[in-house]
Amino acid sequence: MSEFRVKTKARAEFVDITAKVNHAVAAEGVAAGLCTLFVPHTTCAVIVSENWDPDVTTDTLTHLERVVPRDGGYRHGEGNSQAHILSVMLGTSINIPVESAKLKLGKWQGVMLAEFDGPRERTVSVSVVAAGRTGGR
Ligand code: ZN
């Protein structure tokens, strides 16, 4: 298991962390298995999304803000309930297959940290479990 830090620059943004995750996966020394990513936070998430056309990120963020408005008449006094709700909806953990010691992502997929209460410094935890065989198929 290892961790790396990500500095976010805006209140809400997706930060592409694919290269950092692949670097961490390579350091684990596991050729094939499953990578679990986890963010120990309550106002961000970790997701897989398209990382080629930036309009996809803009559309996704815009629509998420419509689904969960910033001013929704929430009770939480800290004023960041929208970020807490979006973190729960998108999730703080994902699993991605590992092949040849790197993430086996689709051609258009990237791993992103979804920030909803930035700017902040976030921690991403990376664990890789090796695929094992007992002998027979
Ligand atoms: Zn809060």
Backbone and ligand atoms as CSV (ligand in chain L), in Angstrom:
chain,resi,resn,atom,element,x,y,z
A,1,MET,N,N,0.850,-1.191,0.000
A,1,MET,CA,C,0.000,0.000,0.000
A,1,MET,C,C,0.887,1.242,0.000
A,2,SER,N,N,0.473,2.229,-0.751
A,2,SER,CA,C,1.199,3.496,-0.734
A,2,SER,C,C,0.191,4.631,-0.855
A,3,GLU,N,N,0.681,5.838,-0.644
A,3,GLU,CA,C,-0.178,7.014,-0.728
A,3,GLU,C,C,0.532,8.103,-1.522
A,4,PHE,N,N,-0.249,8.945,-2.150
A,4,PHE,CA,C,0.312,10.179,-2.706
A,4,PHE,C,C,-0.655,11.311,-2.459
A,5,ARG,N,N,-0.130,12.540,-2.580
A,5,ARG,CA,C,-0.945,13.731,-2.290
A,5,ARG,C,C,-1.301,14.438,-3.599
A,6,VAL,N,N,-2.453,15.067,-3.599
A,6,VAL,CA,C,-2.914,15.827,-4.761
A,6,VAL,C,C,-3.378,17.196,-4.276
A,7,LYS,N,N,-2.802,18.252,-4.872
A,7,LYS,CA,C,-3.260,19.604,-4.542
A,7,LYS,C,C,-4.323,20.017,-5.540
A,8,THR,N,N,-5.514,20.325,-5.068
A,8,THR,CA,C,-6.565,20.781,-5.975
A,8,THR,C,C,-6.570,22.305,-5.999
A,9,LYS,N,N,-7.086,22.863,-7.106
A,9,LYS,CA,C,-6.970,24.314,-7.312
A,9,LYS,C,C,-8.312,25.041,-7.289
A,10,ALA,N,N,-9.408,24.288,-7.418
A,10,ALA,CA,C,-10.722,24.931,-7.487
A,10,ALA,C,C,-11.665,24.301,-6.467
A,11,ARG,N,N,-12.820,24.960,-6.244
A,11,ARG,CA,C,-13.819,24.390,-5.331
A,11,ARG,C,C,-14.305,23.054,-5.867
A,12,ALA,N,N,-14.629,23.009,-7.174
A,12,ALA,CA,C,-15.083,21.763,-7.789
A,12,ALA,C,C,-14.290,21.529,-9.063
A,13,GLU,N,N,-13.640,20.382,-9.152
A,13,GLU,CA,C,-12.875,20.041,-10.354
A,13,GLU,C,C,-12.548,18.556,-10.351
A,14,PHE,N,N,-12.225,18.029,-11.535
A,14,PHE,CA,C,-11.705,16.676,-11.648
A,14,PHE,C,C,-10.217,16.786,-11.979
A,15,VAL,N,N,-9.381,16.141,-11.161
A,15,VAL,CA,C,-7.944,16.152,-11.400
A,15,VAL,C,C,-7.533,14.772,-11.904
A,16,ASP,N,N,-6.945,14.716,-13.094
A,16,ASP,CA,C,-6.515,13.436,-13.667
A,16,ASP,C,C,-5.304,12.916,-12.886
A,17,ILE,N,N,-5.477,11.771,-12.228
A,17,ILE,CA,C,-4.387,11.198,-11.414
A,17,ILE,C,C,-3.910,9.863,-11.998
A,18,THR,N,N,-4.261,9.582,-13.258
A,18,THR,CA,C,-3.908,8.296,-13.881
A,18,THR,C,C,-2.405,8.016,-13.824
A,19,ALA,N,N,-1.576,8.996,-14.187
A,19,ALA,CA,C,-0.123,8.789,-14.220
A,19,ALA,C,C,0.410,8.515,-12.817
A,20,LYS,N,N,-0.087,9.263,-11.820
A,20,LYS,CA,C,0.373,9.060,-10.436
A,20,LYS,C,C,-0.029,7.681,-9.930
A,21,VAL,N,N,-1.234,7.237,-10.287
A,21,VAL,CA,C,-1.684,5.913,-9.845
A,21,VAL,C,C,-0.852,4.838,-10.530
A,22,ASN,N,N,-0.599,4.975,-11.827
A,22,ASN,CA,C,0.224,3.991,-12.540
A,22,ASN,C,C,1.634,3.923,-11.960
A,23,HIS,N,N,2.165,5.054,-11.574
A,23,HIS,CA,C,3.489,5.089,-10.942
A,23,HIS,C,C,3.467,4.289,-9.633
A,24,ALA,N,N,2.426,4.519,-8.829
A,24,ALA,CA,C,2.293,3.806,-7.545
A,24,ALA,C,C,2.076,2.313,-7.774
A,25,VAL,N,N,1.289,1.961,-8.791
A,25,VAL,CA,C,1.024,0.548,-9.103
A,25,VAL,C,C,2.327,-0.142,-9.521
A,26,ALA,N,N,3.124,0.502,-10.363
A,26,ALA,CA,C,4.398,-0.080,-10.812
A,26,ALA,C,C,5.315,-0.335,-9.622
A,27,ALA,N,N,5.307,0.576,-8.638
A,27,ALA,CA,C,6.171,0.433,-7.459
A,27,ALA,C,C,5.755,-0.738,-6.576
A,28,GLU,N,N,4.494,-1.167,-6.681
A,28,GLU,CA,C,4.018,-2.304,-5.874
A,28,GLU,C,C,4.607,-3.623,-6.363
A,29,GLY,N,N,5.070,-3.675,-7.618
A,29,GLY,CA,C,5.701,-4.884,-8.140
A,29,GLY,C,C,4.752,-6.042,-8.388
A,30,VAL,N,N,3.504,-5.746,-8.654
A,30,VAL,CA,C,2.513,-6.792,-8.933
A,30,VAL,C,C,2.182,-6.757,-10.423
A,31,ALA,N,N,2.412,-7.889,-11.112
A,31,ALA,CA,C,2.177,-7.915,-12.560
A,31,ALA,C,C,0.691,-7.932,-12.899
A,32,ALA,N,N,-0.076,-8.740,-12.172
A,32,ALA,CA,C,-1.510,-8.865,-12.465
A,32,ALA,C,C,-2.291,-8.945,-11.166
A,33,GLY,N,N,-3.398,-8.231,-11.113
A,33,GLY,CA,C,-4.191,-8.244,-9.890
A,33,GLY,C,C,-5.271,-7.183,-9.925
A,34,LEU,N,N,-5.531,-6.639,-8.736
A,34,LEU,CA,C,-6.592,-5.650,-8.606
A,34,LEU,C,C,-6.085,-4.481,-7.785
A,35,CYS,N,N,-6.290,-3.284,-8.319
A,35,CYS,CA,C,-5.879,-2.062,-7.629
A,35,CYS,C,C,-7.091,-1.428,-6.962
A,36,THR,N,N,-6.967,-1.162,-5.677
A,36,THR,CA,C,-8.015,-0.437,-4.957
A,36,THR,C,C,-7.499,0.962,-4.657
A,37,LEU,N,N,-8.279,1.957,-5.064
A,37,LEU,CA,C,-7.962,3.345,-4.746
A,37,LEU,C,C,-8.947,3.818,-3.696
A,38,PHE,N,N,-8.436,4.589,-2.744
A,38,PHE,CA,C,-9.289,5.077,-1.658
A,38,PHE,C,C,-8.868,6.495,-1.295
A,39,VAL,N,N,-9.841,7.361,-1.073
A,39,VAL,CA,C,-9.541,8.706,-0.576
A,39,VAL,C,C,-10.153,8.843,0.823
A,40,PRO,N,N,-9.313,9.138,1.852
A,40,PRO,CA,C,-9.805,9.219,3.228
A,40,PRO,C,C,-10.402,10.587,3.542
A,41,HIS,N,N,-11.397,10.972,2.759
A,41,HIS,CA,C,-12.001,12.305,2.886
A,41,HIS,C,C,-13.516,12.199,2.742
A,42,THR,N,N,-14.241,13.225,3.176
A,42,THR,CA,C,-15.711,13.189,3.100
A,42,THR,C,C,-16.285,14.211,2.127
A,43,THR,N,N,-15.406,14.951,1.419
A,43,THR,CA,C,-15.935,15.946,0.485
A,43,THR,C,C,-15.281,15.845,-0.895
A,44,CYS,N,N,-14.700,14.686,-1.213
A,44,CYS,CA,C,-14.195,14.428,-2.553
A,44,CYS,C,C,-14.477,12.975,-2.891
A,45,ALA,N,N,-14.121,12.563,-4.092
A,45,ALA,CA,C,-14.394,11.199,-4.533
A,45,ALA,C,C,-13.302,10.776,-5.502
A,46,VAL,N,N,-13.272,9.485,-5.813
A,46,VAL,CA,C,-12.346,8.998,-6.831
A,46,VAL,C,C,-13.187,8.275,-7.887
A,47,ILE,N,N,-12.957,8.635,-9.155
A,47,ILE,CA,C,-13.826,8.150,-10.236
A,47,ILE,C,C,-13.001,7.750,-11.462
A,48,VAL,N,N,-13.658,7.033,-12.362
A,48,VAL,CA,C,-13.109,6.796,-13.698
A,48,VAL,C,C,-14.014,7.546,-14.661
A,49,SER,N,N,-13.413,8.372,-15.523
A,49,SER,CA,C,-14.206,9.124,-16.491
A,49,SER,C,C,-13.384,9.310,-17.761
A,50,GLU,N,N,-14.007,9.905,-18.782
A,50,GLU,CA,C,-13.261,10.184,-20.010
A,50,GLU,C,C,-12.230,11.270,-19.741
A,51,ASN,N,N,-11.003,11.052,-20.224
A,51,ASN,CA,C,-9.955,12.059,-19.984
A,51,ASN,C,C,-9.431,12.659,-21.283
A,52,TRP,N,N,-10.185,12.492,-22.369
A,52,TRP,CA,C,-9.735,13.030,-23.649
A,52,TRP,C,C,-10.388,14.387,-23.948
A,53,ASP,N,N,-11.735,14.414,-23.944
A,53,ASP,CA,C,-12.441,15.664,-24.242
A,53,ASP,C,C,-12.779,16.380,-22.934
A,54,PRO,N,N,-12.167,17.548,-22.661
A,54,PRO,CA,C,-12.434,18.249,-21.399
A,54,PRO,C,C,-13.895,18.678,-21.236
A,55,ASP,N,N,-14.652,18.739,-22.358
A,55,ASP,CA,C,-16.076,19.079,-22.263
A,55,ASP,C,C,-16.851,18.034,-21.465
A,56,VAL,N,N,-16.370,16.779,-21.484
A,56,VAL,CA,C,-17.047,15.731,-20.709
A,56,VAL,C,C,-16.954,16.060,-19.214
A,57,THR,N,N,-15.775,16.491,-18.785
A,57,THR,CA,C,-15.594,16.871,-17.380
A,57,THR,C,C,-16.472,18.068,-17.035
A,58,THR,N,N,-16.469,19.092,-17.904
A,58,THR,CA,C,-17.292,20.278,-17.654
A,58,THR,C,C,-18.768,19.914,-17.576
A,59,ASP,N,N,-19.251,19.105,-18.539
A,59,ASP,CA,C,-20.660,18.693,-18.537
A,59,ASP,C,C,-21.002,17.906,-17.275
A,60,THR,N,N,-20.100,17.010,-16.876
A,60,THR,CA,C,-20.370,16.174,-15.701
A,60,THR,C,C,-20.449,17.034,-14.442
A,61,LEU,N,N,-19.482,17.937,-14.280
A,61,LEU,CA,C,-19.496,18.813,-13.099
A,61,LEU,C,C,-20.731,19.709,-13.087
A,62,THR,N,N,-21.075,20.265,-14.255
A,62,THR,CA,C,-22.246,21.154,-14.349
A,62,THR,C,C,-23.517,20.401,-13.979
A,63,HIS,N,N,-23.649,19.175,-14.497
A,63,HIS,CA,C,-24.862,18.409,-14.221
A,63,HIS,C,C,-24.921,17.952,-12.766
A,64,LEU,N,N,-23.780,17.567,-12.201
A,64,LEU,CA,C,-23.759,17.164,-10.782
A,64,LEU,C,C,-24.221,18.331,-9.898
A,65,GLU,N,N,-23.812,19.554,-10.260
A,65,GLU,CA,C,-24.222,20.723,-9.470
A,65,GLU,C,C,-25.714,20.995,-9.606
A,66,ARG,N,N,-26.306,20.586,-10.747
A,66,ARG,CA,C,-27.759,20.716,-10.912
A,66,ARG,C,C,-28.494,19.678,-10.066
A,67,VAL,N,N,-27.963,18.452,-10.068
A,67,VAL,CA,C,-28.598,17.361,-9.313
A,67,VAL,C,C,-28.523,17.639,-7.812
A,68,VAL,N,N,-27.347,18.118,-7.375
A,68,VAL,CA,C,-27.161,18.446,-5.956
A,68,VAL,C,C,-26.737,19.914,-5.882
A,69,PRO,N,N,-27.718,20.831,-5.747
A,69,PRO,CA,C,-27.376,22.257,-5.762
A,69,PRO,C,C,-26.535,22.660,-4.546
A,70,ARG,N,N,-25.726,23.698,-4.749
A,70,ARG,CA,C,-24.852,24.159,-3.668
A,70,ARG,C,C,-25.672,24.696,-2.493
A,71,ASP,N,N,-26.719,25.456,-2.814
A,71,ASP,CA,C,-27.603,25.974,-1.768
A,71,ASP,C,C,-28.889,25.168,-1.778
A,72,GLY,N,N,-28.919,24.075,-1.064
A,72,GLY,CA,C,-30.081,23.192,-1.067
A,72,GLY,C,C,-30.864,23.222,0.232
A,73,GLY,N,N,-30.674,24.263,1.043
A,73,GLY,CA,C,-31.374,24.340,2.313
A,73,GLY,C,C,-30.907,23.277,3.298
A,74,TYR,N,N,-29.606,23.020,3.305
A,74,TYR,CA,C,-29.051,21.966,4.159
A,74,TYR,C,C,-28.909,22.445,5.606
A,75,ARG,N,N,-28.838,21.510,6.542
A,75,ARG,CA,C,-28.713,21.820,7.971
A,75,ARG,C,C,-27.257,21.963,8.420
A,76,HIS,N,N,-26.362,21.174,7.816
A,76,HIS,CA,C,-24.947,21.130,8.216
A,76,HIS,C,C,-24.334,22.532,8.229
A,77,GLY,N,N,-23.858,22.972,9.412
A,77,GLY,CA,C,-23.417,24.349,9.601
A,77,GLY,C,C,-22.144,24.738,8.887
A,78,GLU,N,N,-21.362,23.763,8.456
A,78,GLU,CA,C,-20.088,24.059,7.808
A,78,GLU,C,C,-20.278,24.622,6.399
A,79,GLY,N,N,-21.484,24.454,5.834
A,79,GLY,CA,C,-21.785,25.024,4.526
A,79,GLY,C,C,-21.299,24.214,3.342
A,80,ASN,N,N,-20.856,22.983,3.570
A,80,ASN,CA,C,-20.353,22.193,2.443
A,80,ASN,C,C,-21.117,20.870,2.270
A,81,SER,N,N,-22.413,20.914,2.564
A,81,SER,CA,C,-23.227,19.696,2.428
A,81,SER,C,C,-23.254,19.174,1.008
A,82,GLN,N,N,-23.262,20.083,0.022
A,82,GLN,CA,C,-23.241,19.637,-1.374
A,82,GLN,C,C,-22.036,18.723,-1.604
A,83,ALA,N,N,-20.875,19.118,-1.091
A,83,ALA,CA,C,-19.647,18.323,-1.268
A,83,ALA,C,C,-19.762,16.982,-0.554
A,84,HIS,N,N,-20.345,16.976,0.650
A,84,HIS,CA,C,-20.521,15.712,1.373
A,84,HIS,C,C,-21.433,14.762,0.585
A,85,ILE,N,N,-22.520,15.286,0.047
A,85,ILE,CA,C,-23.490,14.452,-0.682
A,85,ILE,C,C,-22.866,13.906,-1.971
A,86,LEU,N,N,-22.149,14.755,-2.716
A,86,LEU,CA,C,-21.516,14.296,-3.961
A,86,LEU,C,C,-20.427,13.265,-3.672
A,87,SER,N,N,-19.723,13.399,-2.559
A,87,SER,CA,C,-18.716,12.408,-2.167
A,87,SER,C,C,-19.371,11.050,-1.930
A,88,VAL,N,N,-20.518,11.067,-1.255
A,88,VAL,CA,C,-21.249,9.816,-1.006
A,88,VAL,C,C,-21.758,9.226,-2.318
A,89,MET,N,N,-22.281,10.075,-3.187
A,89,MET,CA,C,-22.863,9.592,-4.453
A,89,MET,C,C,-21.810,8.993,-5.384
A,90,LEU,N,N,-20.665,9.651,-5.496
A,90,LEU,CA,C,-19.639,9.164,-6.428
A,90,LEU,C,C,-18.732,8.117,-5.786
A,91,GLY,N,N,-18.532,8.224,-4.485
A,91,GLY,CA,C,-17.799,7.190,-3.763
A,91,GLY,C,C,-16.342,7.522,-3.502
A,92,THR,N,N,-15.826,6.991,-2.410
A,92,THR,CA,C,-14.456,7.259,-1.981
A,92,THR,C,C,-13.509,6.114,-2.315
A,93,SER,N,N,-13.985,5.111,-3.066
A,93,SER,CA,C,-13.136,3.973,-3.401
A,93,SER,C,C,-13.558,3.353,-4.729
A,94,ILE,N,N,-12.575,2.905,-5.514
A,94,ILE,CA,C,-12.862,2.162,-6.746
A,94,ILE,C,C,-11.823,1.058,-6.921
A,95,ASN,N,N,-12.177,0.060,-7.700
A,95,ASN,CA,C,-11.265,-1.034,-8.041
A,95,ASN,C,C,-11.020,-1.017,-9.535
A,96,ILE,N,N,-9.758,-1.231,-9.938
A,96,ILE,CA,C,-9.397,-1.273,-11.360
A,96,ILE,C,C,-8.457,-2.461,-11.570
A,97,PRO,N,N,-8.683,-3.282,-12.612
A,97,PRO,CA,C,-7.774,-4.396,-12.866
A,97,PRO,C,C,-6.371,-3.912,-13.201
A,98,VAL,N,N,-5.394,-4.722,-12.822
A,98,VAL,CA,C,-3.984,-4.440,-13.137
A,98,VAL,C,C,-3.469,-5.536,-14.057
A,99,GLU,N,N,-2.831,-5.118,-15.153
A,99,GLU,CA,C,-2.229,-6.072,-16.087
A,99,GLU,C,C,-0.888,-5.497,-16.534
A,100,SER,N,N,0.138,-6.324,-16.624
A,100,SER,CA,C,1.491,-5.870,-16.961
A,100,SER,C,C,1.929,-4.716,-16.063
A,101,ALA,N,N,1.588,-4.823,-14.763
A,101,ALA,CA,C,1.983,-3.850,-13.730
A,101,ALA,C,C,1.461,-2.442,-13.974
A,102,LYS,N,N,0.346,-2.327,-14.746
A,102,LYS,CA,C,-0.303,-1.014,-14.874
A,102,LYS,C,C,-1.814,-1.160,-14.946
A,103,LEU,N,N,-2.504,-0.050,-14.743
A,103,LEU,CA,C,-3.966,-0.082,-14.755
A,103,LEU,C,C,-4.460,-0.526,-16.123
A,104,LYS,N,N,-5.433,-1.438,-16.123
A,104,LYS,CA,C,-6.012,-1.878,-17.391
A,104,LYS,C,C,-7.278,-1.054,-17.650
A,105,LEU,N,N,-7.047,0.175,-18.111
A,105,LEU,CA,C,-8.158,1.095,-18.372
A,105,LEU,C,C,-8.563,1.021,-19.833
A,106,GLY,N,N,-9.774,1.423,-20.119
A,106,GLY,CA,C,-10.227,1.556,-21.497
A,106,GLY,C,C,-9.509,2.714,-22.176
A,107,LYS,N,N,-9.546,2.702,-23.494
A,107,LYS,CA,C,-8.814,3.694,-24.289
A,107,LYS,C,C,-9.095,5.141,-23.874
A,108,TRP,N,N,-10.348,5.438,-23.538
A,108,TRP,CA,C,-10.730,6.817,-23.245
A,108,TRP,C,C,-10.874,7.086,-21.748
A,109,GLN,N,N,-10.508,6.099,-20.927
A,109,GLN,CA,C,-10.716,6.245,-19.493
A,109,GLN,C,C,-9.501,6.821,-18.778
A,110,GLY,N,N,-9.772,7.627,-17.784
A,110,GLY,CA,C,-8.743,8.124,-16.888
A,110,GLY,C,C,-9.267,8.048,-15.460
A,111,VAL,N,N,-8.341,7.987,-14.501
A,111,VAL,CA,C,-8.722,7.999,-13.093
A,111,VAL,C,C,-8.650,9.438,-12.609
A,112,MET,N,N,-9.689,9.878,-11.947
A,112,MET,CA,C,-9.719,11.272,-11.513
A,112,MET,C,C,-10.102,11.401,-10.054
A,113,LEU,N,N,-9.481,12.379,-9.418
A,113,LEU,CA,C,-9.922,12.785,-8.093
A,113,LEU,C,C,-10.991,13.852,-8.320
A,114,ALA,N,N,-12.181,13.601,-7.809
A,114,ALA,CA,C,-13.283,14.556,-7.968
A,114,ALA,C,C,-13.356,15.419,-6.716
A,115,GLU,N,N,-12.890,16.643,-6.873
A,115,GLU,CA,C,-12.882,17.601,-5.751
A,115,GLU,C,C,-14.209,18.367,-5.721
A,116,PHE,N,N,-14.801,18.473,-4.520
A,116,PHE,CA,C,-16.039,19.238,-4.385
A,116,PHE,C,C,-15.975,20.284,-3.283
A,117,ASP,N,N,-14.824,20.385,-2.592
A,117,ASP,CA,C,-14.712,21.361,-1.503
A,117,ASP,C,C,-13.294,21.917,-1.454
A,118,GLY,N,N,-12.765,22.225,-2.637
A,118,GLY,CA,C,-11.395,22.700,-2.723
A,118,GLY,C,C,-11.312,24.209,-2.628
A,119,PRO,N,N,-10.108,24.756,-2.842
A,119,PRO,CA,C,-8.882,23.969,-3.024
A,119,PRO,C,C,-8.366,23.391,-1.709
A,120,ARG,N,N,-7.839,22.163,-1.807
A,120,ARG,CA,C,-7.302,21.456,-0.643
A,120,ARG,C,C,-6.178,20.533,-1.093
A,121,GLU,N,N,-5.479,19.992,-0.107
A,121,GLU,CA,C,-4.527,18.936,-0.410
A,121,GLU,C,C,-5.167,17.619,0.000
A,122,ARG,N,N,-5.227,16.677,-0.958
A,122,ARG,CA,C,-5.911,15.404,-0.728
A,122,ARG,C,C,-4.923,14.256,-0.715
A,123,THR,N,N,-5.298,13.177,-0.056
A,123,THR,CA,C,-4.487,11.961,-0.016
A,123,THR,C,C,-5.205,10.869,-0.804
A,124,VAL,N,N,-4.454,10.168,-1.652
A,124,VAL,CA,C,-4.999,9.016,-2.385
A,124,VAL,C,C,-4.206,7.785,-1.951
A,125,SER,N,N,-4.916,6.758,-1.503
A,125,SER,CA,C,-4.267,5.522,-1.087
A,125,SER,C,C,-4.412,4.468,-2.187
A,126,VAL,N,N,-3.300,3.778,-2.476
A,126,VAL,CA,C,-3.248,2.806,-3.574
A,126,VAL,C,C,-2.840,1.442,-3.010
A,127,SER,N,N,-3.681,0.440,-3.171
A,127,SER,CA,C,-3.344,-0.930,-2.757
A,127,SER,C,C,-3.493,-1.828,-3.974
A,128,VAL,N,N,-2.542,-2.760,-4.135
A,128,VAL,CA,C,-2.643,-3.718,-5.237
A,128,VAL,C,C,-2.589,-5.128,-4.658
A,129,VAL,N,N,-3.603,-5.902,-4.985
A,129,VAL,CA,C,-3.657,-7.300,-4.553
A,129,VAL,C,C,-3.339,-8.149,-5.760
A,130,ALA,N,N,-2.370,-9.074,-5.603
A,130,ALA,CA,C,-1.967,-9.932,-6.712
A,130,ALA,C,C,-3.039,-10.982,-6.986
A,131,ALA,N,N,-3.231,-11.258,-8.275
A,131,ALA,CA,C,-4.144,-12.335,-8.653
A,131,ALA,C,C,-3.425,-13.655,-8.413
A,132,GLY,N,N,-4.059,-14.540,-7.708
A,132,GLY,CA,C,-3.415,-15.816,-7.399
A,132,GLY,C,C,-4.166,-16.975,-8.030
A,133,ARG,N,N,-3.477,-18.091,-8.181
A,133,ARG,CA,C,-4.088,-19.311,-8.710
A,133,ARG,C,C,-3.831,-20.442,-7.752
A,134,THR,N,N,-4.763,-21.343,-7.609
A,134,THR,CA,C,-4.563,-22.493,-6.741
A,134,THR,C,C,-4.029,-23.688,-7.531
A,135,GLY,N,N,-3.962,-23.547,-8.831
A,135,GLY,CA,C,-3.433,-24.630,-9.650
A,135,GLY,C,C,-4.348,-24.921,-10.816
A,136,GLY,N,N,-5.517,-25.474,-10.571
A,136,GLY,CA,C,-6.432,-25.825,-11.661
A,136,GLY,C,C,-7.278,-24.656,-12.083
A,137,ARG,N,N,-7.958,-24.777,-13.158
A,137,ARG,CA,C,-8.830,-23.726,-13.655
A,137,ARG,C,C,-10.225,-23.827,-13.112
L,1,ZN,ZN,ZN,-18.804,19.560,6.336
